[in-house]
């Protein structure tokens, strides 16, 4: 039974990612999409709009990749509040623009700020709480919080 778990999770999460990634006609996903599959893209399209969290793995079956996706999916509201978009890339052979720009090795979580700079790299899964704390310390996020409070 335990050996079936990765297969079931991969099938479930793969279908979830496929449903939230590019439309079949190649058009851009909706702006409120939180999870986007691997695609040929430039991080510049999120500049000053979103904070990309990019998750790299050498395979969708990587347990760290699965753990990270589950953690992020369980806390979608906290991610949306911080203008996060989650990008995934599990195909090193495709040599996507994301891989060329960020140069991951195996599993890697990369947090990119709205300014386009890499703010954090981790070779292991992180909780949404840890990500939120990191984001909330960024000067732009502090300013966003102050503006929402009306200060």
C-alpha positions in Angstrom: 0.0 0.0 0.0 2.8 2.4 0.9 4.4 2.0 -2.6 1.1 3.2 -4.2 1.0 6.5 -2.3 3.6 8.3 -4.5 1.8 7.1 -7.7 -1.6 8.3 -6.4 -0.3 11.6 -5.2 1.5 12.2 -8.5 -1.7 11.5 -10.4 -3.8 13.7 -8.2 -1.3 16.6 -8.0 -0.5 16.3 -11.7 -4.1 16.7 -12.6 -4.4 19.6 -10.2 -1.5 21.4 -11.8 -2.7 20.6 -15.3 -6.0 22.2 -14.5 -4.4 25.3 -13.2 -1.7 25.7 -15.7 -1.9 27.0 -19.3 -5.1 26.7 -21.1 -5.1 24.2 -24.0 -5.2 27.0 -26.5 -1.9 28.4 -25.1 -3.4 31.5 -23.6 -2.3 33.0 -20.3 -3.9 31.6 -17.2 -6.2 33.9 -15.2 -4.6 36.4 -13.0 -6.0 34.8 -9.9 -4.4 31.4 -10.6 -2.2 30.5 -7.7 -0.5 27.3 -9.1 1.0 27.3 -12.5 2.8 24.3 -14.1 6.1 24.6 -15.8 6.0 26.8 -18.9 8.3 28.8 -21.1 8.1 32.1 -19.3 10.1 35.0 -18.1 9.9 36.1 -14.5 9.5 39.6 -15.8 5.8 39.0 -16.5 5.3 39.0 -12.7 7.4 42.1 -12.1 5.7 44.4 -9.6 2.5 42.3 -9.7 3.3 38.9 -7.9 5.9 37.2 -5.8 6.8 34.0 -7.6 7.6 30.9 -5.5 9.3 28.6 -7.9 9.6 24.9 -7.0 12.1 22.8 -8.9 12.5 19.0 -8.8 14.0 16.5 -11.1 10.7 14.5 -11.1 7.1 15.0 -10.0 7.6 11.8 -7.9 10.2 13.6 -5.7 8.8 13.3 -2.1 10.1 16.8 -1.3 8.2 18.2 -4.3 5.1 16.5 -3.2 5.5 17.6 0.4 6.0 21.2 -0.7 3.0 21.3 -3.0 0.7 19.8 -0.3 2.0 22.4 2.2 1.3 25.3 -0.2 -2.1 24.0 -1.2 -3.2 23.7 2.4 -2.5 27.4 3.0 -3.7 29.1 -0.2 -5.3 32.1 1.5 -2.0 33.1 3.2 -0.3 32.9 -0.2 -2.9 34.9 -2.0 -2.8 37.6 0.7 0.9 38.1 -0.1 0.4 38.1 -3.9 2.2 34.8 -4.4 2.1 32.8 -7.5 3.6 29.2 -7.4 5.5 28.1 -10.5 6.6 24.4 -10.8 9.2 22.9 -13.0 9.8 19.1 -12.8 11.4 18.5 -16.2 15.2 19.3 -16.2 15.5 18.0 -19.8 13.2 20.8 -21.1 15.7 23.5 -20.0 13.0 26.1 -19.4 13.7 29.8 -19.1 13.1 29.4 -15.4 15.8 26.8 -15.1 18.2 28.9 -17.1 17.5 32.0 -15.0 17.6 30.4 -11.5 19.9 27.4 -12.1 18.5 24.9 -9.6 20.1 21.6 -8.6 17.6 18.8 -7.8 14.8 20.0 -5.5 14.9 23.7 -4.8 12.4 26.3 -3.6 13.1 29.8 -4.8 11.3 32.9 -3.6 11.4 35.9 -6.0 10.3 39.3 -4.9 8.0 41.6 -6.8 11.2 43.5 -7.8 12.4 40.4 -9.6 15.3 39.7 -7.3 15.8 36.3 -5.7 15.1 36.6 -2.0 15.4 33.0 -0.8 16.7 29.6 -2.0 16.1 26.5 0.0 17.1 22.9 -0.9 14.3 21.5 1.2 10.5 22.2 1.6 9.5 25.2 3.6 6.2 25.8 5.4 3.9 28.6 4.4 4.4 30.1 7.9 8.2 30.3 7.2 7.6 31.8 3.7 5.0 34.3 5.1 7.5 35.5 7.7 10.2 36.0 5.1 7.8 37.8 2.8 6.4 40.0 5.6 9.9 41.3 6.4 10.4 42.6 2.9 10.2 46.4 2.6 7.7 46.3 -0.2 5.4 44.0 1.8 5.7 46.2 4.9 4.6 49.2 2.8 1.7 47.1 1.4 0.5 46.3 4.9 0.8 49.9 6.0 -1.2 51.1 3.0 -4.0 48.5 3.7 -4.2 49.8 7.3 -4.5 53.3 6.0 -1.3 54.6 7.6 
